[in-house]
Amino acid sequence: MPTGRNAPGNIDEYIAAFSPGIQTILERIRSVIMQAAPDARETISYGMPAFAVNGVLVYFAAFRKHIGLYPPVRGDVRMEKAVSAYAGPKGNLKFPLDRPIPYDLIGRIVRLRAKQNLSGQRVRPN
């Protein structure tokens, strides 16, 4: 992941820093997020791509062996169960690069987070 002086100024720069195969995955995640939350604003926060509507919806980042999606899913029992196979130690999601990326699930997460943000429901990690 790009860091320090090489921190990206925007999502295009972030994605461009990776190999073509990872770029394809990151672009598709970006597209899924934009479809799920068309009014979301793109930004870079904590050195990662982020999308915001009335607060941050999600961050995502590429790592050597996985794609991370943040923050943890909270406030919907069915969704928490759906993402449990990907939950890391702090509840953040890890999508292994050696398995298919669950793009549909990412879209569902973004729609949930947008609904939570727009309703004023501030869901904090445990």
Buried (B, 14 or more C-beta within 10 A) or exposed (E): BBEEEEBBEEBEBBBEBBEEEBBEBBEEBBEBBBEBBEEBEBBBEEBBBBBBBEEBBBBBBBEEEBBBBBBBBBBBEEBBEBBEEBBEEEBBBBBEBEEEBBBEBBBBBBBBBBBBBBEEEEBEEE
